[in-house]
Amino acid sequence: MEKRPLHQNTQNRNSSPAPDGTSAFLPYKRRNFIHKSTETRNTFTCSECGKTFTQSSSLKKHQKIHCEEKLYQCSYCDKRVRHKSHLICHERTHTGEKPYLCSHCGKSFAHPSTFKHHQRVHTGEKPHQCSVCGKSFSRHDNLVSHQRTHSGERPYKCSQCDKTFTQRVLMRTHERVHTGEKPYHCSICGERFAYLGRFRTHQKKHAEEQTDLGKTTK
């Protein structure tokens, strides 16, 4: 059988970069992330997660993670993540498991990063400082959100309406108004919730009911 000739790429592989300075051979999705990223006060902000960098090369390297395939899907909702460790932490929002216990106050947490940030409440540590006004924060993402009060930047736009947000998580939560998504499921009564705060309030009611039931059976 005669072999079909390979398709020849007529584009010069040594061609100059694209007008915006990115390589013409980068995958479209990755170049699109770079186009959407904003530069403010010599910092480069990722449009996907809000993380900031002092060099554009560091931003481009970081944005590769957003192009990776999300292999792991949550057993309780449609969310997909790239790493198994992230899946385990995410599923705790459904199961209510909180294995990280603060030795200072007894409060427990589902995620190690949240636990670490909470401990700064006791130590008073605020390592992230705003370069504009000097205000300090215990969490880097809180600093990024705060800096947008100076720049006026609201990079996250709802896909269903014109509302914009300073944080991606706020945009995603808002979009449930349009989609009707209710990712938080009560394992006791089966009721579903769109917002984590309402879900936790609901769980407390079950806990109080169990406490009252225990008192009446004594």
N, C-alpha and C positions, 0 to 999 in steps of 0.2 A: 504494500500500500504506500502510495506516495505521501511523504510528509508535507504538511502545509507549512509554508514559510512563516517564520515568526514576524509579528507586527513590529515594524521599525518605528521607533520614536524619533520624529524629525526635529524635536525641540533640542536646542543646544544645551547640554548638561552643564556647561560653564556659563550659562546666561547670568546676567546681573540680577540682584535681588529685586523683589517687588517694590513698587513706589513707597510703601510704608516701611521699608527696611526689613521685612520678613522674607524668608526664602520662598521663591516661587514654587518650590517642590514640596512645601509643607502640606500635610493633609488639610483640606478645606476647613474641617471642623476646628482644627487647632488654630489656623490663621484667623478664623472668625472670632475665637476667644480673644486673641491678641488685639484684633480691631476694636472689640468692645471694651477692652481694658482702658482705664483712665489714668492720666498722669496728673498728680496734684502735689505741688510743693516738692518736686523732685522725688516723689514716691510713686510707685507703680502698683495699682490695685487690681486684683483678679476679679473679673466681673461675675465669676461663678460662685466664689466663696467669701470674697471681701478681704482676703489676706493681702497685706501690702509688702512691697519690696523696694529696696533702694536702687536696684539695677534692673533694667529691662531684661537682661539675660537670665537673671534669677527668676523673674516672672515667667518667662517662656519655658524654663525648665520645670517650674512648678506646675504649669498648666497642662503638662503631659499627663498628669494623673487624672485630669477630667476627661481625657480621651480614651482612657482604658475601659475595657469591657467590665460591666458590673455582673459578676457571676453568681452572687449569693442573694437569694430572694427570701424575704421574711415569711415565716410560716403563718403569720396572722394577718398581714396586709400585702399590698402590691409593691412595697418598697424593695429596691434592689441596691446592693452595696458591693464594693470591690473586694473587701477583705472579710474573712470569717470572723475576725475579732470585732469588726464593726457590726456585723450581723448579730453577734452575741449581745453586744451592748444595746443595740436597737431593740431587740426582742424583749429586753427587760422593761421597756415602756409598756408592753402588753401584759407581761407576767407579774409586774410589780416587784420583781426581785431586786434587792439592794444589798449587795454583799460587802460594800465598803463602809465601815463604821468609824465615825469620828471619836477619838478617845477623849476629846475635850467636852463634848456636849451630848454624845450618844446618837446624833443624827446619822442616818445611813443614806447611801447613794448608790445609784445603779452604774455610774460611769467613773472610772478612775480619774479622768480629767476634772470632772465636776467635784469629786472628793478633794482633789488637790487645790482647786480654786476655793472651796469652802474653808479649808484650813487657814487660808489667808485672812479670813474673818477674825480668827483667834490671834494670829500672829501680827496682823496689821500690815502685812507686806503688800505693797502696791508697786510692782516693778515696771509698769507700763505708763510712761509719762507723755502727755500731749505737748508737742513742740510749739504749739501756738499760744496756749494759755497756761501751761504748766500743771494742769490737773492730772492726777495720777490714778491709775486703775489697777485692780488686781488681775484682770483678764485682758488679753490682747484684743479679743473681738469687741469688748466694751470700749476700748480705746479707739478702734477703727470706726465704730458707730458714732462715738462722740465727735471725732474729727469731722464727720460729715455735717455737724451742726455749724462748723466754721465754713466749710466749702459749699454747703447747700446741696451737695451731691445726694441724689436718690436713685441709685443705679438699677434697682430691681422694679420692673414694671409688670403688673398683672397681665396675664395673657388673655384675660376675658374683658377687662375694662381698662380705663386710663389711669387707675390709681398706681402710685409709685411708693417705694419703700426704701429705707436706709439699710435694711437687713434682709437677706434672702429668706430666712426663717419666717419673718413677718409676712413676706409676700406669699409663701407657700401656705401659711395658716389662713391668710385672707382668701386665697383661691378656693378653699373648701366651701365658701359661701356660694360659689358658682357651681362647683362639681358635686356638692352634696356628700363628699367623702367623709367617712367617720371611722378613722383608723383605730380608735381606742375601744376595746371590747371588754365588757365586764364578764368575768368568768363565773360569777355567782348568779346573776339574773339575765344575762344575755344582752343587756342594753348597750348601745353603741354611742360613741361621742366623737365630735369633730375636734374638740379642743382638750388638751391634756389637763388644764386646770379644772374643767368641769368633770372630767373623768376621775381625778383625784378626790374632788369634793364628794362625788357619788360613792367612791370606795370607802370614804370615812363614814358615810351613813350606814353602810353595811357593818363596819367595825363597831359602831355605836349600838346597832341593833343586837349584835352578838353579845356585847357587854351587858345590855339591859336584859337579854334573855338569860344570861348566866346569873344575874342577880335574882330574877324571879324564880329560878329553879332551886335556889338554896333554901 
